[in-house]
Amino acid sequence: MSDSPHITIDVVSDVMCPWCYIGKRRLEQALAMTDGVTTDVRWRPFQLDATLPKEGRDRKDYLETKFGGPEKAKEIYGRIEEAGRLEGLEFNFSDIAVSPNTLDAHRLIRWAANEGEEVQNKLVEALFRRFFMEGAHIGRDDVLVEIAEEAGMDGSIVAALLATDKDKAETDNEIRTAQSMGVTGVPCFIIDNKYAVMGAQEPEHIAQAIIQAAEMKKAGAPGRSAD
């Protein structure tokens, strides 16, 4: 698309959400379909369960309570595993011992944004991979510091910040803002502040929304929400 305007994509996501990891892969495929459209991807916070304590909860008990028993949890996660394989993701749910509180992970993602889109994207990818493939406890400060360093951030600075309340209120406020906008589940892709693509939609659907936003912006027309 020639002379295409710049399009922002805000991905409202939680790093303990497997559908968000699947959505990340589908977004990457969608971006490859939007030839000529310049985009900026920004990762935004959401918590599927803000009531989880800092130390997290036993994963098996948590999922069985959430889904009403072991058989239902097994059924639901079986479908997620199959969806993940189609995107090249081999989820290793059996190695996840703890369901973590992800507020500090979202603070880390917020700080990574200050170092650029590439660093933030590497960090988000590392958080997903370490949690879903390696079973890492991504609520622990030491694990978050390791992941930050893997993404190219300064671990000593991250460790010092995690020991404070830096950006906790701001991250909470951002989550509440997303909820007030009608975001009740994730992933949600907010395109150019006008189009909302809810859920881990197929790449073609996401790409269509991005192209539509670019065309509408180029024409100077108001946007409308996608679903």
Backbone as CSV, one residue per row, in Angstrom:
resi,resn,N_x,N_y,N_z,CA_x,CA_y,CA_z,C_x,C_y,C_z
1,MET,0.854,-1.190,0.000,0.000,0.000,0.000,0.882,1.229,0.000
2,SER,0.818,2.051,-1.021,1.701,3.201,-1.136,1.230,4.326,-0.238
3,ASP,2.196,5.111,0.279,1.910,6.276,1.114,0.956,5.930,2.255
4,SER,1.111,4.775,2.831,0.235,4.358,3.920,0.602,5.092,5.198
5,PRO,-0.388,5.502,5.981,-0.095,6.163,7.251,0.413,5.165,8.288
6,HIS,0.949,5.694,9.362,1.471,4.872,10.454,0.311,4.378,11.306
7,ILE,0.295,3.084,11.622,-0.785,2.472,12.388,-0.227,1.896,13.690
8,THR,-0.865,2.243,14.814,-0.480,1.671,16.099,-1.365,0.464,16.404
9,ILE,-0.766,-0.551,17.001,-1.503,-1.741,17.428,-1.205,-1.955,18.910
10,ASP,-2.208,-1.711,19.741,-2.075,-1.932,21.177,-2.635,-3.316,21.493
11,VAL,-1.775,-4.195,21.989,-2.194,-5.561,22.297,-2.445,-5.659,23.794
12,VAL,-3.716,-5.742,24.160,-4.084,-5.919,25.559,-3.991,-7.412,25.855
13,SER,-3.149,-7.789,26.814,-2.764,-9.190,26.955,-2.353,-9.496,28.379
14,ASP,-2.423,-10.780,28.743,-1.871,-11.234,30.022,-0.926,-12.384,29.732
15,VAL,0.259,-12.355,30.326,1.276,-13.360,30.008,0.996,-14.716,30.640
16,MET,-0.077,-14.856,31.435,-0.473,-16.182,31.898,-1.637,-16.731,31.066
17,CYS,-1.953,-16.053,29.954,-3.056,-16.454,29.083,-2.515,-17.162,27.847
18,PRO,-2.770,-18.465,27.689,-2.235,-19.168,26.517,-2.806,-18.657,25.201
19,TRP,-4.054,-18.205,25.204,-4.628,-17.661,23.977,-3.914,-16.376,23.553
20,CYS,-3.329,-15.666,24.520,-2.572,-14.463,24.175,-1.276,-14.818,23.449
21,TYR,-0.658,-15.945,23.819,0.539,-16.396,23.110,0.166,-16.829,21.689
22,ILE,-0.944,-17.539,21.571,-1.442,-17.904,20.244,-1.757,-16.645,19.443
23,GLY,-2.386,-15.659,20.100,-2.702,-14.394,19.431,-1.465,-13.661,18.965
24,LYS,-0.375,-13.764,19.727,0.883,-13.127,19.324,1.392,-13.736,18.022
25,ARG,1.335,-15.054,17.901,1.760,-15.706,16.679,0.872,-15.297,15.495
26,ARG,-0.418,-15.199,15.741,-1.332,-14.829,14.661,-1.149,-13.365,14.262
27,LEU,-0.827,-12.517,15.224,-0.527,-11.120,14.888,0.715,-11.040,14.015
28,GLU,1.738,-11.817,14.348,2.965,-11.820,13.554,2.681,-12.234,12.114
29,GLN,1.824,-13.234,11.944,1.444,-13.649,10.598,0.649,-12.547,9.896
30,ALA,-0.232,-11.891,10.648,-1.051,-10.814,10.072,-0.181,-9.666,9.581
31,LEU,0.843,-9.316,10.362,1.716,-8.212,9.963,2.448,-8.528,8.663
32,ALA,2.740,-9.806,8.443,3.404,-10.203,7.194,2.467,-10.084,5.999
33,MET,1.163,-9.984,6.268,0.163,-9.865,5.196,-0.180,-8.418,4.866
34,THR,0.331,-7.475,5.634,-0.036,-6.070,5.454,1.102,-5.323,4.774
35,ASP,1.437,-5.746,3.597,2.562,-5.191,2.849,2.404,-3.686,2.670
36,GLY,3.423,-2.959,3.099,3.421,-1.514,2.907,2.830,-0.723,4.048
37,VAL,2.164,-1.386,4.999,1.592,-0.675,6.144,2.629,-0.605,7.255
38,THR,2.931,0.592,7.705,3.889,0.777,8.795,3.153,0.677,10.123
39,THR,3.637,-0.192,11.000,2.941,-0.402,12.267,3.868,-0.243,13.460
40,ASP,3.267,0.054,14.584,3.923,0.130,15.880,3.142,-0.776,16.815
41,VAL,3.746,-1.840,17.330,3.052,-2.753,18.238,3.446,-2.428,19.670
42,ARG,2.417,-2.211,20.508,2.650,-1.864,21.912,1.873,-2.842,22.781
43,TRP,2.540,-3.431,23.767,1.910,-4.421,24.641,1.344,-3.748,25.880
44,ARG,0.056,-3.993,26.135,-0.672,-3.352,27.225,-1.107,-4.387,28.262
45,PRO,-1.218,-3.986,29.525,-1.480,-4.958,30.589,-2.948,-5.338,30.757
46,PHE,-3.137,-6.558,31.221,-4.441,-7.058,31.647,-4.161,-8.192,32.618
47,GLN,-4.998,-8.334,33.638,-4.840,-9.448,34.563,-6.099,-10.301,34.561
48,LEU,-5.933,-11.557,34.202,-7.064,-12.480,34.238,-7.507,-12.734,35.673
49,ASP,-6.567,-12.662,36.600,-6.898,-12.840,38.016,-5.954,-12.013,38.872
50,ALA,-6.410,-10.821,39.210,-5.594,-9.930,40.037,-5.615,-10.340,41.503
51,THR,-6.459,-11.311,41.884,-6.549,-11.735,43.284,-5.462,-12.727,43.660
52,LEU,-4.741,-13.249,42.681,-3.662,-14.188,42.995,-2.599,-13.503,43.843
53,PRO,-2.092,-14.157,44.867,-1.044,-13.548,45.699,0.285,-13.470,44.949
54,LYS,1.188,-12.696,45.464,2.506,-12.540,44.857,3.187,-13.891,44.643
55,GLU,3.025,-14.796,45.614,3.673,-16.107,45.497,2.916,-17.065,44.585
56,GLY,1.730,-16.662,44.120,0.941,-17.493,43.229,0.161,-18.573,43.973
57,ARG,-0.485,-19.447,43.196,-1.239,-20.572,43.760,-0.908,-21.855,43.007
58,ASP,-1.043,-22.969,43.689,-0.802,-24.249,43.039,-1.615,-24.340,41.753
59,ARG,-0.940,-24.596,40.654,-1.571,-24.533,39.332,-2.692,-25.565,39.175
60,LYS,-2.458,-26.780,39.594,-3.439,-27.845,39.431,-4.725,-27.514,40.199
61,ASP,-4.568,-27.151,41.463,-5.741,-26.818,42.272,-6.456,-25.588,41.727
62,TYR,-5.679,-24.628,41.267,-6.261,-23.383,40.764,-7.128,-23.648,39.531
63,LEU,-6.619,-24.417,38.586,-7.365,-24.674,37.352,-8.584,-25.554,37.604
64,GLU,-8.434,-26.518,38.492,-9.571,-27.385,38.780,-10.692,-26.607,39.471
65,THR,-10.309,-25.681,40.339,-11.313,-24.831,40.987,-11.959,-23.887,39.971
66,LYS,-11.141,-23.316,39.115,-11.624,-22.353,38.123,-12.583,-22.986,37.131
67,PHE,-12.270,-24.206,36.688,-13.053,-24.836,35.626,-14.030,-25.896,36.119
68,GLY,-14.094,-26.087,37.442,-15.082,-27.004,37.985,-14.682,-28.462,37.953
69,GLY,-13.412,-28.747,38.129,-12.976,-30.131,38.202,-11.874,-30.466,37.222
70,PRO,-11.129,-31.562,37.487,-9.962,-31.915,36.657,-10.313,-32.284,35.223
71,GLU,-11.443,-32.952,35.020,-11.798,-33.378,33.669,-12.102,-32.194,32.770
72,LYS,-12.817,-31.211,33.316,-13.146,-30.014,32.528,-11.882,-29.228,32.205
73,ALA,-10.993,-29.090,33.194,-9.729,-28.377,32.964,-8.910,-29.084,31.892
74,LYS,-8.862,-30.431,31.962,-8.112,-31.208,30.972,-8.689,-31.020,29.576
75,GLU,-10.019,-31.007,29.485,-10.684,-30.826,28.191,-10.360,-29.463,27.587
76,ILE,-10.469,-28.415,28.406,-10.224,-27.054,27.924,-8.776,-26.890,27.479
77,TYR,-7.841,-27.385,28.279,-6.433,-27.207,27.933,-5.998,-28.129,26.796
78,GLY,-6.719,-29.205,26.597,-6.448,-30.041,25.423,-6.731,-29.284,24.142
79,ARG,-7.827,-28.529,24.131,-8.170,-27.720,22.948,-7.140,-26.620,22.724
80,ILE,-6.660,-26.047,23.814,-5.649,-24.989,23.696,-4.344,-25.559,23.150
81,GLU,-3.963,-26.752,23.614,-2.740,-27.386,23.108,-2.818,-27.601,21.605
82,GLU,-3.973,-28.046,21.122,-4.144,-28.290,19.694,-4.060,-26.984,18.909
83,ALA,-4.705,-25.929,19.412,-4.637,-24.625,18.748,-3.202,-24.110,18.726
84,GLY,-2.466,-24.346,19.802,-1.084,-23.907,19.864,-0.210,-24.627,18.839
85,ARG,-0.406,-25.927,18.698,0.394,-26.689,17.728,0.221,-26.153,16.314
86,LEU,-0.977,-25.720,15.991,-1.224,-25.179,14.656,-0.425,-23.897,14.412
87,GLU,-0.020,-23.230,15.491,0.781,-22.007,15.371,2.252,-22.259,15.692
88,GLY,2.633,-23.541,15.807,4.024,-23.869,16.094,4.404,-23.746,17.554
89,LEU,3.406,-23.732,18.444,3.655,-23.606,19.878,3.390,-24.944,20.561
90,GLU,4.406,-25.473,21.217,4.257,-26.723,21.957,4.138,-26.389,23.447
91,PHE,2.902,-26.150,23.881,2.678,-25.826,25.280,3.064,-27.013,26.169
92,ASN,3.669,-26.688,27.297,4.089,-27.710,28.250,3.390,-27.434,29.581
93,PHE,2.067,-27.545,29.586,1.278,-27.186,30.754,1.631,-28.024,31.986
94,SER,2.055,-29.268,31.776,2.335,-30.150,32.911,3.505,-29.674,33.765
95,ASP,4.385,-28.841,33.207,5.535,-28.343,33.961,5.241,-27.048,34.722
96,ILE,4.035,-26.500,34.553,3.691,-25.258,35.259,3.160,-25.616,36.636
97,ALA,3.931,-25.301,37.661,3.550,-25.664,39.036,2.711,-24.589,39.710
98,VAL,2.891,-23.333,39.260,2.264,-22.204,39.958,1.551,-21.286,38.976
99,SER,0.321,-20.899,39.329,-0.365,-19.822,38.601,0.038,-18.512,39.272
100,PRO,0.759,-17.640,38.560,1.348,-16.471,39.198,0.454,-15.230,39.149
101,ASN,0.735,-14.304,40.033,0.200,-12.956,39.877,1.109,-12.260,38.863
102,THR,0.518,-11.652,37.830,1.328,-11.127,36.719,1.540,-9.612,36.764
103,LEU,1.169,-8.963,37.864,1.312,-7.505,37.918,2.763,-7.079,37.702
104,ASP,3.705,-7.748,38.368,5.109,-7.347,38.219,5.627,-7.647,36.811
105,ALA,5.141,-8.706,36.187,5.514,-8.976,34.797,5.043,-7.843,33.894
106,HIS,3.857,-7.309,34.184,3.343,-6.191,33.387,4.121,-4.899,33.663
107,ARG,4.571,-4.726,34.893,5.443,-3.572,35.157,6.713,-3.687,34.318
108,LEU,7.257,-4.889,34.248,8.471,-5.115,33.462,8.224,-4.825,31.984
109,ILE,7.089,-5.270,31.467,6.748,-4.986,30.066,6.640,-3.478,29.856
110,ARG,6.085,-2.777,30.815,5.961,-1.313,30.740,7.333,-0.660,30.656
111,TRP,8.264,-1.129,31.482,9.614,-0.552,31.460,10.337,-0.885,30.152
112,ALA,10.077,-2.059,29.617,10.730,-2.448,28.360,10.330,-1.527,27.222
113,ALA,9.118,-0.981,27.294,8.664,-0.066,26.238,9.577,1.148,26.128
114,ASN,10.197,1.541,27.231,11.109,2.694,27.214,12.374,2.402,26.409
115,GLU,12.641,1.121,26.165,13.842,0.735,25.423,13.541,0.365,23.976
116,GLY,12.284,0.541,23.573,11.937,0.346,22.171,11.056,-0.863,21.921
117,GLU,10.403,-0.847,20.763,9.467,-1.911,20.403,10.143,-3.273,20.336
118,GLU,11.356,-3.334,19.803,12.041,-4.617,19.659,12.318,-5.252,21.012
119,VAL,12.803,-4.464,21.964,13.099,-4.986,23.302,11.804,-5.438,23.985
120,GLN,10.746,-4.630,23.865,9.489,-5.010,24.492,8.952,-6.316,23.899
121,ASN,9.030,-6.447,22.593,8.542,-7.662,21.951,9.369,-8.882,22.373
122,LYS,10.688,-8.727,22.457,11.546,-9.821,22.922,11.192,-10.219,24.346
123,LEU,10.925,-9.228,25.173,10.579,-9.500,26.568,9.270,-10.269,26.669
124,VAL,8.250,-9.806,25.945,6.953,-10.482,25.976,7.090,-11.923,25.492
125,GLU,7.829,-12.117,24.412,8.052,-13.468,23.886,8.738,-14.341,24.932
126,ALA,9.744,-13.786,25.610,10.484,-14.552,26.618,9.593,-14.899,27.807
127,LEU,8.734,-13.981,28.220,7.810,-14.254,29.327,6.868,-15.400,28.970
128,PHE,6.278,-15.336,27.790,5.395,-16.406,27.336,6.146,-17.744,27.287
129,ARG,7.318,-17.733,26.649,8.063,-18.980,26.468,8.485,-19.587,27.793
130,ARG,9.012,-18.751,28.679,9.490,-19.270,29.958,8.343,-19.836,30.792
131,PHE,7.172,-19.221,30.700,6.038,-19.707,31.474,5.423,-20.955,30.855
132,PHE,5.085,-20.891,29.573,4.325,-21.964,28.949,5.167,-23.145,28.475
133,MET,6.423,-22.932,28.181,7.260,-24.031,27.708,8.188,-24.565,28.805
134,GLU,8.575,-23.702,29.737,9.538,-24.113,30.753,8.945,-24.159,32.154
135,GLY,7.721,-23.672,32.320,7.080,-23.703,33.632,7.673,-22.749,34.648
136,ALA,8.343,-21.703,34.200,8.977,-20.746,35.108,7.931,-19.978,35.911
137,HIS,8.264,-19.639,37.136,7.386,-18.857,38.012,7.620,-17.375,37.694
138,ILE,6.827,-16.838,36.779,7.045,-15.464,36.307,6.463,-14.408,37.248
139,GLY,6.110,-14.808,38.457,5.751,-13.834,39.480,6.922,-13.512,40.397
140,ARG,7.992,-14.316,40.310,9.162,-14.134,41.175,10.110,-13.099,40.594
141,ASP,10.644,-12.254,41.464,11.541,-11.187,41.025,12.783,-11.725,40.333
142,ASP,13.389,-12.782,40.890,14.637,-13.283,40.296,14.408,-13.827,38.887
143,VAL,13.260,-14.455,38.672,12.937,-14.965,37.337,12.702,-13.801,36.371
144,LEU,12.022,-12.776,36.833,11.764,-11.609,35.988,13.061,-10.902,35.615
145,VAL,13.998,-10.837,36.533,15.298,-10.222,36.227,16.018,-11.029,35.149
146,GLU,16.006,-12.366,35.263,16.634,-13.216,34.241,16.023,-12.963,32.869
147,ILE,14.695,-12.887,32.829,14.007,-12.697,31.550,14.311,-11.314,30.987
148,ALA,14.376,-10.312,31.858,14.710,-8.955,31.423,16.098,-8.927,30.777
149,GLU,17.051,-9.595,31.405,18.410,-9.633,30.857,18.430,-10.375,29.523
150,GLU,17.637,-11.413,29.402,17.547,-12.155,28.143,17.064,-11.258,27.008
151,ALA,16.192,-10.306,27.354,15.649,-9.387,26.349,16.561,-8.194,26.085
152,GLY,17.652,-8.094,26.848,18.604,-7.003,26.632,18.484,-5.854,27.604
153,MET,17.713,-6.037,28.686,17.570,-4.986,29.678,18.639,-5.122,30.760
154,ASP,18.823,-4.075,31.539,19.802,-4.074,32.621,19.175,-4.733,33.851
155,GLY,19.673,-5.914,34.199,19.094,-6.672,35.299,19.172,-5.986,36.634
156,SER,20.260,-5.255,36.883,20.412,-4.588,38.183,19.384,-3.475,38.354
157,ILE,19.099,-2.772,37.274,18.082,-1.711,37.334,16.702,-2.324,37.534
158,VAL,16.426,-3.401,36.812,15.126,-4.078,36.935,14.934,-4.593,38.353
159,ALA,15.974,-5.212,38.932,15.879,-5.740,40.293,15.572,-4.634,41.291
160,ALA,16.229,-3.487,41.113,16.005,-2.358,42.019,14.573,-1.833,41.890
161,LEU,14.063,-1.763,40.667,12.701,-1.268,40.443,11.656,-2.236,40.984
162,LEU,11.885,-3.532,40.807,10.928,-4.515,41.292,10.785,-4.489,42.807
163,ALA,11.825,-4.048,43.482,11.797,-3.975,44.945,10.989,-2.786,45.452
164,THR,10.508,-1.936,44.524,9.715,-0.761,44.878,8.290,-0.921,44.348
165,ASP,7.489,0.107,44.581,6.122,0.127,44.043,6.046,0.894,42.722
166,LYS,7.190,1.125,42.100,7.257,1.889,40.862,6.281,1.351,39.823
167,ASP,5.372,2.208,39.362,4.426,1.935,38.271,3.347,0.894,38.599
168,LYS,3.210,0.499,39.861,2.115,-0.416,40.207,0.760,0.255,39.993
169,ALA,0.624,1.474,40.506,-0.647,2.190,40.377,-0.940,2.494,38.913
170,GLU,0.092,2.882,38.174,-0.099,3.213,36.755,-0.519,1.978,35.952
171,THR,0.067,0.833,36.274,-0.294,-0.400,35.577,-1.720,-0.810,35.915
172,ASP,-2.081,-0.702,37.190,-3.464,-0.990,37.604,-4.446,-0.071,36.890
173,ASN,-4.098,1.202,36.798,-4.979,2.170,36.135,-5.159,1.833,34.656
174,GLU,-4.084,1.381,34.029,-4.169,1.019,32.609,-5.084,-0.190,32.402
175,ILE,-5.025,-1.140,33.332,-5.910,-2.301,33.263,-7.358,-1.866,33.435
176,ARG,-7.611,-0.980,34.390,-8.982,-0.499,34.608,-9.487,0.289,33.403
177,THR,-8.596,1.034,32.757,-8.994,1.774,31.555,-9.426,0.820,30.458
178,ALA,-8.674,-0.258,30.272,-9.041,-1.260,29.265,-10.399,-1.859,29.593
179,GLN,-10.638,-2.145,30.862,-11.918,-2.714,31.270,-13.063,-1.731,31.030
180,SER,-12.806,-0.454,31.289,-13.849,0.558,31.078,-14.161,0.748,29.594
181,MET,-13.211,0.379,28.739,-13.415,0.451,27.286,-14.157,-0.771,26.765
182,GLY,-14.433,-1.726,27.646,-15.168,-2.916,27.237,-14.331,-4.154,27.037
183,VAL,-13.042,-4.084,27.395,-12.187,-5.268,27.267,-12.458,-6.179,28.463
184,THR,-13.062,-7.319,28.209,-13.378,-8.274,29.273,-12.576,-9.563,29.144
185,GLY,-11.948,-9.750,28.009,-11.107,-10.920,27.779,-9.959,-10.565,26.866
186,VAL,-8.942,-11.405,26.884,-7.747,-11.133,26.083,-7.367,-12.380,25.291
187,PRO,-6.617,-12.157,24.178,-6.064,-10.890,23.707,-7.113,-10.000,23.066
188,CYS,-6.813,-8.706,23.094,-7.612,-7.723,22.367,-6.639,-6.820,21.621
189,PHE,-6.844,-6.702,20.321,-5.965,-5.879,19.487,-6.685,-4.573,19.167
190,ILE,-6.183,-3.477,19.712,-6.775,-2.162,19.463,-5.941,-1.491,18.382
191,ILE,-6.554,-1.303,17.231,-5.822,-0.848,16.048,-6.127,0.615,15.770
192,ASP,-5.060,1.426,15.841,-5.153,2.868,15.576,-6.185,3.546,16.475
193,ASN,-6.378,3.012,17.678,-7.319,3.580,18.666,-8.759,3.618,18.166
194,LYS,-9.078,2.845,17.134,-10.428,2.873,16.557,-11.033,1.472,16.418
195,TYR,-10.218,0.509,16.003,-10.715,-0.827,15.686,-10.294,-1.799,16.790
196,ALA,-11.248,-2.533,17.333,-10.946,-3.526,18.360,-11.221,-4.921,17.828
197,VAL,-10.168,-5.714,17.719,-10.302,-7.109,17.316,-10.189,-7.941,18.590
198,MET,-11.297,-8.571,18.963,-11.356,-9.305,20.219,-10.999,-10.776,20.009
199,GLY,-10.118,-11.278,20.862,-9.761,-12.687,20.822,-8.623,-12.994,19.862
200,ALA,-8.149,-14.240,19.934,-7.046,-14.687,19.066,-7.601,-15.046,17.694
201,GLN,-8.033,-14.026,16.972,-8.645,-14.226,15.660,-7.605,-14.752,14.649
202,GLU,-8.121,-15.287,13.560,-7.223,-15.774,12.510,-6.410,-14.611,11.929
203,PRO,-5.182,-14.888,11.448,-4.323,-13.826,10.925,-4.995,-12.976,9.847
204,GLU,-5.776,-13.603,8.987,-6.427,-12.871,7.900,-7.378,-11.807,8.438
205,HIS,-8.059,-12.139,9.522,-9.012,-11.195,10.125,-8.273,-10.002,10.725
206,ILE,-7.180,-10.286,11.418,-6.383,-9.201,12.012,-5.778,-8.328,10.920
207,ALA,-5.245,-8.967,9.888,-4.645,-8.218,8.773,-5.673,-7.329,8.098
208,GLN,-6.880,-7.842,7.912,-7.938,-7.049,7.280,-8.242,-5.800,8.098
209,ALA,-8.277,-5.946,9.426,-8.557,-4.797,10.289,-7.432,-3.764,10.215
210,ILE,-6.182,-4.238,10.138,-5.043,-3.317,10.036,-5.106,-2.546,8.720
211,ILE,-5.361,-3.261,7.623,-5.440,-2.619,6.304,-6.607,-1.643,6.253
212,GLN,-7.725,-2.036,6.834,-8.891,-1.158,6.856,-8.597,0.125,7.628
213,ALA,-7.906,-0.013,8.768,-7.552,1.166,9.559,-6.636,2.091,8.776
214,ALA,-5.684,1.507,8.042,-4.756,2.310,7.239,-5.494,3.043,6.127
215,GLU,-6.423,2.345,5.482,-7.178,2.963,4.391,-8.085,4.081,4.907
216,MET,-8.720,3.848,6.043,-9.603,4.859,6.636,-8.798,6.084,7.080
217,LYS,-7.634,5.845,7.637,-6.800,6.959,8.090,-6.291,7.774,6.905
218,LYS,-5.917,7.055,5.865,-5.433,7.735,4.663,-6.528,8.581,4.051
219,ALA,-7.761,8.080,4.126,-8.900,8.817,3.549,-9.430,9.902,4.475
220,GLY,-8.938,9.876,5.743,-9.402,10.878,6.697,-10.785,10.617,7.230
221,ALA,-11.233,9.334,7.142,-12.583,8.979,7.592,-12.533,8.429,8.995
222,PRO,-13.626,8.588,9.777,-13.680,8.020,11.135,-13.720,6.509,11.080
223,GLY,-13.166,5.841,12.084,-13.151,4.388,12.117,-14.336,3.818,12.853
224,ARG,-14.470,2.506,12.787,-15.495,1.795,13.552,-14.875,0.510,14.079
225,SER,-15.486,-0.068,15.079,-14.935,-1.232,15.726,-15.096,-2.472,14.876
226,ALA,-14.083,-3.346,14.956,-14.183,-4.676,14.345,-14.407,-5.683,15.470
227,ASP,-14.909,-6.866,15.154,-15.075,-7.855,16.204,-14.454,-9.177,15.788
